[in-house]
Amino acid sequence: MKTATISYKGQVAIPKEIREALHIKAGDQVTFKLDKGKIVLEPTLSVPRSQAWFWTPEVQEKLKKADKNFKSDNFKTYEIDRFVKELKD
């Protein structure tokens, strides 16, 4: 277990071994949350706003379902003309 001292500004340095294990480097963002009286620090990946829809629970659930269907050979293949015709119907 590593310890660190909090500065007068409330800052703390993350020990090198922990930064390396979590691949945290200068400029990375982290989130803090309280969990049963403990501070949880977690690396954060920022997502461009234009791509945020992809990470919604609804889209992720649809992707999991599609992947499951694909892996179990539960899908259709189309020639392009038939596909476009079916979209129009």
N, CA, C and O atoms as CSV, one atom per row, in Angstrom:
chain,resi,resn,atom,element,x,y,z
A,1,MET,N,N,0.850,-1.184,0.000
A,1,MET,CA,C,0.000,0.000,0.000
A,1,MET,C,C,0.887,1.235,0.000
A,1,MET,O,O,1.842,1.329,0.771
A,2,LYS,N,N,0.567,2.163,-0.858
A,2,LYS,CA,C,1.324,3.411,-0.969
A,2,LYS,C,C,0.582,4.515,-0.231
A,2,LYS,O,O,-0.647,4.500,-0.156
A,3,THR,N,N,1.314,5.456,0.305
A,3,THR,CA,C,0.697,6.621,0.939
A,3,THR,C,C,1.248,7.881,0.289
A,3,THR,O,O,2.328,7.879,-0.301
A,4,ALA,N,N,0.484,8.946,0.412
A,4,ALA,CA,C,0.894,10.245,-0.114
A,4,ALA,C,C,0.376,11.317,0.827
A,4,ALA,O,O,-0.562,11.080,1.588
A,5,THR,N,N,0.973,12.476,0.779
A,5,THR,CA,C,0.578,13.594,1.630
A,5,THR,C,C,-0.191,14.608,0.797
A,5,THR,O,O,0.214,14.941,-0.317
A,6,ILE,N,N,-1.288,15.092,1.334
A,6,ILE,CA,C,-2.105,16.092,0.656
A,6,ILE,C,C,-1.494,17.468,0.921
A,6,ILE,O,O,-1.197,17.812,2.065
A,7,SER,N,N,-1.309,18.247,-0.136
A,7,SER,CA,C,-0.713,19.579,0.008
A,7,SER,C,C,-1.744,20.555,0.584
A,7,SER,O,O,-2.921,20.218,0.716
A,8,TYR,N,N,-1.301,21.745,0.918
A,8,TYR,CA,C,-2.204,22.760,1.478
A,8,TYR,C,C,-3.274,23.160,0.463
A,8,TYR,O,O,-4.311,23.695,0.854
A,9,LYS,N,N,-3.048,22.916,-0.831
A,9,LYS,CA,C,-4.043,23.200,-1.865
A,9,LYS,C,C,-4.963,22.009,-2.130
A,9,LYS,O,O,-5.823,22.077,-3.008
A,10,GLY,N,N,-4.790,20.925,-1.384
A,10,GLY,CA,C,-5.615,19.740,-1.581
A,10,GLY,C,C,-5.105,18.823,-2.675
A,10,GLY,O,O,-5.830,17.937,-3.128
A,11,GLN,N,N,-3.880,19.020,-3.101
A,11,GLN,CA,C,-3.313,18.209,-4.180
A,11,GLN,C,C,-2.593,16.993,-3.607
A,11,GLN,O,O,-2.069,17.021,-2.494
A,12,VAL,N,N,-2.583,15.934,-4.396
A,12,VAL,CA,C,-1.883,14.722,-3.999
A,12,VAL,C,C,-1.233,14.119,-5.253
A,12,VAL,O,O,-1.812,14.164,-6.338
A,13,ALA,N,N,-0.059,13.568,-5.099
A,13,ALA,CA,C,0.625,12.923,-6.222
A,13,ALA,C,C,0.274,11.433,-6.220
A,13,ALA,O,O,0.309,10.774,-5.181
A,14,ILE,N,N,-0.062,10.922,-7.395
A,14,ILE,CA,C,-0.357,9.496,-7.529
A,14,ILE,C,C,0.989,8.779,-7.651
A,14,ILE,O,O,1.796,9.126,-8.513
A,15,PRO,N,N,1.236,7.787,-6.799
A,15,PRO,CA,C,2.526,7.084,-6.854
A,15,PRO,C,C,2.818,6.518,-8.242
A,15,PRO,O,O,1.908,6.093,-8.953
A,16,LYS,N,N,4.090,6.516,-8.617
A,16,LYS,CA,C,4.539,6.102,-9.944
A,16,LYS,C,C,4.043,4.701,-10.301
A,16,LYS,O,O,3.591,4.474,-11.423
A,17,GLU,N,N,4.121,3.766,-9.364
A,17,GLU,CA,C,3.711,2.386,-9.642
A,17,GLU,C,C,2.232,2.312,-10.034
A,17,GLU,O,O,1.851,1.524,-10.898
A,18,ILE,N,N,1.415,3.130,-9.397
A,18,ILE,CA,C,-0.030,3.134,-9.691
A,18,ILE,C,C,-0.282,3.801,-11.034
A,18,ILE,O,O,-1.083,3.311,-11.830
A,19,ARG,N,N,0.406,4.930,-11.297
A,19,ARG,CA,C,0.267,5.586,-12.609
A,19,ARG,C,C,0.647,4.636,-13.729
A,19,ARG,O,O,-0.048,4.558,-14.742
A,20,GLU,N,N,1.735,3.919,-13.558
A,20,GLU,CA,C,2.180,2.981,-14.591
A,20,GLU,C,C,1.192,1.830,-14.761
A,20,GLU,O,O,0.891,1.436,-15.888
A,21,ALA,N,N,0.691,1.296,-13.668
A,21,ALA,CA,C,-0.250,0.174,-13.744
A,21,ALA,C,C,-1.541,0.569,-14.452
A,21,ALA,O,O,-2.142,-0.240,-15.159
A,22,LEU,N,N,-1.966,1.827,-14.256
A,22,LEU,CA,C,-3.211,2.306,-14.873
A,22,LEU,C,C,-2.966,3.083,-16.156
A,22,LEU,O,O,-3.907,3.590,-16.767
A,23,HIS,N,N,-1.704,3.181,-16.566
A,23,HIS,CA,C,-1.329,3.911,-17.791
A,23,HIS,C,C,-1.796,5.368,-17.734
A,23,HIS,O,O,-2.267,5.910,-18.734
A,24,ILE,N,N,-1.664,5.991,-16.575
A,24,ILE,CA,C,-2.018,7.400,-16.396
A,24,ILE,C,C,-0.760,8.233,-16.618
A,24,ILE,O,O,0.294,7.962,-16.043
A,25,LYS,N,N,-0.895,9.257,-17.469
A,25,LYS,CA,C,0.251,10.136,-17.714
A,25,LYS,C,C,-0.185,11.593,-17.610
A,25,LYS,O,O,-1.377,11.886,-17.513
A,26,ALA,N,N,0.771,12.489,-17.631
A,26,ALA,CA,C,0.495,13.921,-17.504
A,26,ALA,C,C,-0.534,14.344,-18.554
A,26,ALA,O,O,-0.421,13.988,-19.727
A,27,GLY,N,N,-1.522,15.095,-18.124
A,27,GLY,CA,C,-2.559,15.587,-19.027
A,27,GLY,C,C,-3.801,14.702,-19.067
A,27,GLY,O,O,-4.849,15.138,-19.544
A,28,ASP,N,N,-3.704,13.459,-18.571
A,28,ASP,CA,C,-4.882,12.581,-18.536
A,28,ASP,C,C,-5.887,13.098,-17.510
A,28,ASP,O,O,-5.532,13.811,-16.571
A,29,GLN,N,N,-7.135,12.725,-17.712
A,29,GLN,CA,C,-8.178,13.101,-16.763
A,29,GLN,C,C,-8.562,11.902,-15.913
A,29,GLN,O,O,-8.498,10.758,-16.364
A,30,VAL,N,N,-8.960,12.178,-14.678
A,30,VAL,CA,C,-9.450,11.143,-13.780
A,30,VAL,C,C,-10.735,11.639,-13.135
A,30,VAL,O,O,-10.976,12.844,-13.056
A,31,THR,N,N,-11.551,10.710,-12.679
A,31,THR,CA,C,-12.764,11.083,-11.942
A,31,THR,C,C,-12.618,10.597,-10.504
A,31,THR,O,O,-11.940,9.608,-10.223
A,32,PHE,N,N,-13.270,11.320,-9.610
A,32,PHE,CA,C,-13.297,10.958,-8.198
A,32,PHE,C,C,-14.741,10.675,-7.813
A,32,PHE,O,O,-15.657,11.376,-8.244
A,33,LYS,N,N,-14.938,9.649,-7.001
A,33,LYS,CA,C,-16.263,9.430,-6.435
A,33,LYS,C,C,-16.092,8.827,-5.057
A,33,LYS,O,O,-15.072,8.211,-4.745
A,34,LEU,N,N,-17.110,9.018,-4.244
A,34,LEU,CA,C,-17.126,8.431,-2.907
A,34,LEU,C,C,-17.870,7.115,-2.967
A,34,LEU,O,O,-18.937,7.026,-3.574
A,35,ASP,N,N,-17.311,6.091,-2.340
A,35,ASP,CA,C,-17.955,4.788,-2.293
A,35,ASP,C,C,-17.773,4.218,-0.898
A,35,ASP,O,O,-16.697,3.736,-0.546
A,36,LYS,N,N,-18.833,4.279,-0.109
A,36,LYS,CA,C,-18.821,3.736,1.259
A,36,LYS,C,C,-17.665,4.306,2.079
A,36,LYS,O,O,-16.945,3.570,2.753
A,37,GLY,N,N,-17.501,5.619,2.014
A,37,GLY,CA,C,-16.484,6.291,2.808
A,37,GLY,C,C,-15.077,6.234,2.232
A,37,GLY,O,O,-14.125,6.662,2.884
A,38,LYS,N,N,-14.934,5.713,1.022
A,38,LYS,CA,C,-13.626,5.658,0.381
A,38,LYS,C,C,-13.636,6.524,-0.871
A,38,LYS,O,O,-14.676,6.706,-1.504
A,39,ILE,N,N,-12.476,7.052,-1.218
A,39,ILE,CA,C,-12.325,7.824,-2.448
A,39,ILE,C,C,-11.906,6.860,-3.550
A,39,ILE,O,O,-10.926,6.129,-3.407
A,40,VAL,N,N,-12.653,6.863,-4.649
A,40,VAL,CA,C,-12.320,6.027,-5.792
A,40,VAL,C,C,-11.857,6.953,-6.913
A,40,VAL,O,O,-12.579,7.863,-7.319
A,41,LEU,N,N,-10.662,6.713,-7.398
A,41,LEU,CA,C,-10.065,7.503,-8.474
A,41,LEU,C,C,-10.032,6.598,-9.699
A,41,LEU,O,O,-9.540,5.471,-9.640
A,42,GLU,N,N,-10.563,7.105,-10.811
A,42,GLU,CA,C,-10.658,6.271,-12.009
A,42,GLU,C,C,-10.218,7.055,-13.238
A,42,GLU,O,O,-10.655,8.189,-13.437
A,43,PRO,N,N,-9.340,6.454,-14.081
A,43,PRO,CA,C,-8.962,7.133,-15.318
A,43,PRO,C,C,-10.198,7.369,-16.181
A,43,PRO,O,O,-11.096,6.528,-16.222
A,44,THR,N,N,-10.247,8.502,-16.865
A,44,THR,CA,C,-11.396,8.853,-17.694
A,44,THR,C,C,-10.942,9.062,-19.129
A,44,THR,O,O,-9.913,9.685,-19.390
A,45,LEU,N,N,-11.727,8.531,-20.047
A,45,LEU,CA,C,-11.493,8.800,-21.458
A,45,LEU,C,C,-12.535,9.807,-21.908
A,45,LEU,O,O,-13.728,9.613,-21.677
A,46,SER,N,N,-12.103,10.859,-22.534
A,46,SER,CA,C,-13.077,11.830,-23.018
A,46,SER,C,C,-13.533,11.423,-24.412
A,46,SER,O,O,-12.746,10.944,-25.229
A,47,VAL,N,N,-14.807,11.625,-24.661
A,47,VAL,CA,C,-15.416,11.268,-25.936
A,47,VAL,C,C,-15.911,12.544,-26.594
A,47,VAL,O,O,-16.596,13.335,-25.946
A,48,PRO,N,N,-15.587,12.770,-27.862
A,48,PRO,CA,C,-16.110,13.959,-28.534
A,48,PRO,C,C,-17.641,13.956,-28.503
A,48,PRO,O,O,-18.266,12.907,-28.660
A,49,ARG,N,N,-18.231,15.116,-28.304
A,49,ARG,CA,C,-19.683,15.236,-28.200
A,49,ARG,C,C,-20.391,14.608,-29.399
A,49,ARG,O,O,-21.465,14.024,-29.251
A,50,SER,N,N,-19.796,14.726,-30.575
A,50,SER,CA,C,-20.433,14.180,-31.778
A,50,SER,C,C,-20.481,12.654,-31.764
A,50,SER,O,O,-21.211,12.055,-32.553
A,51,GLN,N,N,-19.714,12.018,-30.880
A,51,GLN,CA,C,-19.704,10.562,-30.796
A,51,GLN,C,C,-20.332,10.028,-29.513
A,51,GLN,O,O,-20.359,8.816,-29.297
A,52,ALA,N,N,-20.832,10.905,-28.672
A,52,ALA,CA,C,-21.372,10.487,-27.376
A,52,ALA,C,C,-22.574,9.555,-27.516
A,52,ALA,O,O,-22.775,8.683,-26.671
A,53,TRP,N,N,-23.383,9.728,-28.580
A,53,TRP,CA,C,-24.559,8.876,-28.782
A,53,TRP,C,C,-24.170,7.405,-28.830
A,53,TRP,O,O,-24.940,6.546,-28.400
A,54,PHE,N,N,-22.982,7.106,-29.349
A,54,PHE,CA,C,-22.546,5.726,-29.510
A,54,PHE,C,C,-22.416,5.012,-28.169
A,54,PHE,O,O,-22.587,3.796,-28.089
A,55,TRP,N,N,-22.116,5.764,-27.126
A,55,TRP,CA,C,-21.857,5.168,-25.816
A,55,TRP,C,C,-23.080,5.159,-24.911
A,55,TRP,O,O,-22.962,4.818,-23.734
A,56,THR,N,N,-24.257,5.524,-25.429
A,56,THR,CA,C,-25.470,5.465,-24.610
A,56,THR,C,C,-25.816,4.002,-24.338
A,56,THR,O,O,-25.488,3.133,-25.146
A,57,PRO,N,N,-26.470,3.719,-23.218
A,57,PRO,CA,C,-26.839,2.329,-22.899
A,57,PRO,C,C,-27.687,1.676,-23.993
A,57,PRO,O,O,-27.543,0.483,-24.264
A,58,GLU,N,N,-28.566,2.454,-24.618
A,58,GLU,CA,C,-29.434,1.894,-25.659
A,58,GLU,C,C,-28.620,1.404,-26.862
A,58,GLU,O,O,-28.836,0.298,-27.356
A,59,VAL,N,N,-27.696,2.227,-27.322
A,59,VAL,CA,C,-26.883,1.852,-28.482
A,59,VAL,C,C,-25.972,0.676,-28.128
A,59,VAL,O,O,-25.809,-0.243,-28.931
A,60,GLN,N,N,-25.387,0.699,-26.952
A,60,GLN,CA,C,-24.517,-0.396,-26.549
A,60,GLN,C,C,-25.287,-1.716,-26.460
A,60,GLN,O,O,-24.756,-2.766,-26.820
A,61,GLU,N,N,-26.534,-1.668,-25.984
A,61,GLU,CA,C,-27.365,-2.877,-25.921
A,61,GLU,C,C,-27.671,-3.399,-27.325
A,61,GLU,O,O,-27.626,-4.606,-27.563
A,62,LYS,N,N,-27.979,-2.496,-28.250
A,62,LYS,CA,C,-28.239,-2.905,-29.637
A,62,LYS,C,C,-26.995,-3.525,-30.269
A,62,LYS,O,O,-27.099,-4.500,-31.014
A,63,LEU,N,N,-25.828,-2.971,-29.977
A,63,LEU,CA,C,-24.584,-3.525,-30.512
A,63,LEU,C,C,-24.313,-4.924,-29.960
A,63,LEU,O,O,-23.868,-5.811,-30.688
A,64,LYS,N,N,-24.584,-5.113,-28.672
A,64,LYS,CA,C,-24.397,-6.443,-28.073
A,64,LYS,C,C,-25.336,-7.456,-28.725
A,64,LYS,O,O,-24.941,-8.585,-29.014
A,65,LYS,N,N,-26.579,-7.042,-28.952
A,65,LYS,CA,C,-27.554,-7.928,-29.586
A,65,LYS,C,C,-27.120,-8.256,-31.016
A,65,LYS,O,O,-27.194,-9.413,-31.432
A,66,ALA,N,N,-26.675,-7.269,-31.760
A,66,ALA,CA,C,-26.227,-7.484,-33.142
A,66,ALA,C,C,-25.014,-8.408,-33.173
A,66,ALA,O,O,-24.929,-9.292,-34.025
A,67,ASP,N,N,-24.088,-8.211,-32.259
A,67,ASP,CA,C,-22.900,-9.059,-32.207
A,67,ASP,C,C,-23.281,-10.506,-31.885
A,67,ASP,O,O,-22.745,-11.445,-32.473
A,68,LYS,N,N,-24.212,-10.670,-30.944
A,68,LYS,CA,C,-24.683,-12.012,-30.584
A,68,LYS,C,C,-25.342,-12.679,-31.792
A,68,LYS,O,O,-25.087,-13.852,-32.067
A,69,ASN,N,N,-26.188,-11.940,-32.512
A,69,ASN,CA,C,-26.838,-12.478,-33.704
A,69,ASN,C,C,-25.810,-12.857,-34.767
A,69,ASN,O,O,-25.916,-13.916,-35.386
A,70,PHE,N,N,-24.829,-12.006,-34.975
A,70,PHE,CA,C,-23.807,-12.273,-35.976
A,70,PHE,C,C,-23.018,-13.538,-35.632
A,70,PHE,O,O,-22.772,-14.381,-36.495
A,71,LYS,N,N,-22.626,-13.660,-34.366
A,71,LYS,CA,C,-21.833,-14.818,-33.947
A,71,LYS,C,C,-22.624,-16.122,-34.031
A,71,LYS,O,O,-22.036,-17.194,-34.180
A,72,SER,N,N,-23.950,-16.040,-33.938
A,72,SER,CA,C,-24.772,-17.253,-34.032
A,72,SER,C,C,-25.339,-17.444,-35.439
A,72,SER,O,O,-26.285,-18.208,-35.635
A,73,ASP,N,N,-24.755,-16.743,-36.418
A,73,ASP,CA,C,-25.185,-16.834,-37.828
A,73,ASP,C,C,-26.655,-16.455,-38.026
A,73,ASP,O,O,-27.317,-16.975,-38.925
A,74,ASN,N,N,-27.153,-15.564,-37.200
A,74,ASN,CA,C,-28.541,-15.110,-37.294
A,74,ASN,C,C,-28.571,-13.741,-37.982
A,74,ASN,O,O,-28.787,-12.715,-37.336
A,75,PHE,N,N,-28.349,-13.742,-39.309
A,75,PHE,CA,C,-28.357,-12.500,-40.075
A,75,PHE,C,C,-28.683,-12.811,-41.527
A,75,PHE,O,O,-28.628,-13.966,-41.952
A,76,LYS,N,N,-29.016,-11.792,-42.273
A,76,LYS,CA,C,-29.327,-11.935,-43.696
A,76,LYS,C,C,-28.204,-11.310,-44.521
A,76,LYS,O,O,-27.531,-10.378,-44.082
A,77,THR,N,N,-28.023,-11.843,-45.714
A,77,THR,CA,C,-27.134,-11.198,-46.677
A,77,THR,C,C,-27.982,-10.770,-47.865
A,77,THR,O,O,-28.965,-11.432,-48.201
A,78,TYR,N,N,-27.609,-9.672,-48.497
A,78,TYR,CA,C,-28.390,-9.086,-49.577
A,78,TYR,C,C,-27.508,-8.709,-50.753
A,78,TYR,O,O,-26.325,-8.403,-50.602
A,79,GLU,N,N,-28.114,-8.740,-51.914
A,79,GLU,CA,C,-27.568,-8.036,-53.063
A,79,GLU,C,C,-28.077,-6.609,-52.900
A,79,GLU,O,O,-29.167,-6.419,-52.360
A,80,ILE,N,N,-27.359,-5.638,-53.329
A,80,ILE,CA,C,-27.687,-4.243,-53.065
A,80,ILE,C,C,-29.073,-3.844,-53.579
A,80,ILE,O,O,-29.794,-3.132,-52.881
A,81,ASP,N,N,-29.460,-4.278,-54.765
A,81,ASP,CA,C,-30.772,-3.904,-55.311
A,81,ASP,C,C,-31.907,-4.443,-54.447
A,81,ASP,O,O,-32.884,-3.739,-54.193
A,82,ARG,N,N,-31.780,-5.676,-54.001
A,82,ARG,CA,C,-32.826,-6.272,-53.154
A,82,ARG,C,C,-32.883,-5.551,-51.799
A,82,ARG,O,O,-33.961,-5.327,-51.250
A,83,PHE,N,N,-31.730,-5.202,-51.283
A,83,PHE,CA,C,-31.669,-4.502,-50.008
A,83,PHE,C,C,-32.388,-3.155,-50.090
A,83,PHE,O,O,-33.204,-2.832,-49.226
A,84,VAL,N,N,-32.090,-2.379,-51.116
A,84,VAL,CA,C,-32.728,-1.070,-51.292
A,84,VAL,C,C,-34.226,-1.235,-51.490
A,84,VAL,O,O,-35.003,-0.453,-50.943
A,85,LYS,N,N,-34.650,-2.225,-52.251
A,85,LYS,CA,C,-36.076,-2.481,-52.476
A,85,LYS,C,C,-36.762,-2.806,-51.150
A,85,LYS,O,O,-37.857,-2.313,-50.881
A,86,GLU,N,N,-36.121,-3.634,-50.319
A,86,GLU,CA,C,-36.724,-4.001,-49.030
A,86,GLU,C,C,-36.810,-2.799,-48.104
A,86,GLU,O,O,-37.749,-2.695,-47.314
A,87,LEU,N,N,-35.855,-1.898,-48.186
A,87,LEU,CA,C,-35.897,-0.684,-47.361
A,87,LEU,C,C,-37.093,0.199,-47.760
A,87,LEU,O,O,-37.721,0.828,-46.908
A,88,LYS,N,N,-37.395,0.236,-49.051
A,88,LYS,CA,C,-38.473,1.076,-49.545
A,88,LYS,C,C,-39.848,0.478,-49.220
A,88,LYS,O,O,-40.818,1.220,-49.062
A,89,ASP,N,N,-39.940,-0.828,-49.122
A,89,ASP,CA,C,-41.254,-1.488,-48.855
A,89,ASP,C,C,-41.719,-1.321,-47.436
A,89,ASP,O,O,-42.788,-1.814,-47.075
